[in-house]
Amino acid sequence: MPDTRVHLALGENAHQLMFTIKNVSACDIDYTVEDLLERLKRADQSRHTEGSGLRLAIAKSIVVLHGGQLHIELASYYFK
């Protein structure tokens, strides 16, 4: 989307592989991590596009099924 940036990083240590996605949003993020992970919840209520709102809930389920962890951090215009 215009006025946004996405940064990807891949790292590892002795016991973990870490894939990090950082997004600088075009507008202030005014919702919680819990909102993002709630099934069927649309984070941006003003959107009028198609979508189920399941993306991060499904991503978390897949990561957990593979023995991993999904962490989300939010701050103003920053999503990690």
C-alpha positions in Angstrom: 0.0 0.0 0.0 1.2 3.6 -0.6 3.1 5.3 2.3 3.9 2.0 4.0 7.1 0.0 4.4 7.7 -3.7 5.1 11.0 -5.1 6.5 11.8 -8.8 6.6 14.5 -10.5 8.6 15.6 -14.1 9.2 17.8 -15.1 12.0 18.7 -18.2 14.1 20.4 -19.2 17.3 21.2 -22.7 18.7 17.6 -23.6 19.3 15.4 -21.2 17.3 14.7 -19.9 13.8 13.2 -16.4 13.9 11.4 -14.8 11.0 10.5 -11.1 11.7 8.1 -8.9 9.7 8.1 -5.2 10.5 5.5 -3.0 9.0 5.4 0.8 9.2 1.7 1.6 8.7 0.3 4.5 6.7 -1.9 5.4 9.7 -1.8 5.1 13.5 -2.5 1.6 14.8 -5.3 2.0 17.2 -6.1 -1.6 18.1 -4.6 -4.2 20.4 -2.7 -7.4 19.8 -5.6 -9.3 21.2 -7.8 -7.7 18.5 -5.4 -8.9 15.8 -5.4 -12.5 17.0 -9.2 -12.7 17.6 -10.9 -15.0 15.0 -13.2 -13.1 12.6 -12.2 -9.7 14.0 -11.2 -7.1 11.4 -8.5 -4.9 12.8 -9.4 -1.9 10.5 -13.1 -1.5 10.9 -13.2 1.2 8.3 -12.2 -1.1 5.5 -15.0 -2.1 3.1 -13.0 -4.8 1.3 -13.6 -8.5 1.3 -11.9 -10.7 3.9 -12.6 -13.0 6.8 -10.3 -11.4 9.4 -8.7 -14.8 10.0 -5.2 -14.3 8.7 -3.3 -13.8 12.0 -5.4 -16.3 13.9 -4.7 -18.9 11.3 -1.0 -18.0 11.2 -0.7 -18.3 15.0 -2.4 -21.8 14.8 0.0 -23.0 12.2 3.0 -21.7 14.1 1.9 -23.3 17.4 1.1 -26.6 15.6 4.7 -26.6 14.5 6.0 -26.0 18.0 6.7 -22.3 17.5 5.5 -19.1 19.0 4.0 -16.0 17.4 4.6 -12.6 19.1 3.2 -9.3 18.0 4.3 -5.9 19.1 2.4 -2.7 18.3 3.4 0.9 18.8 1.8 3.9 17.1 2.6 3.4 13.3 4.8 0.3 13.9 3.7 -3.3 13.7 6.3 -6.1 14.4 
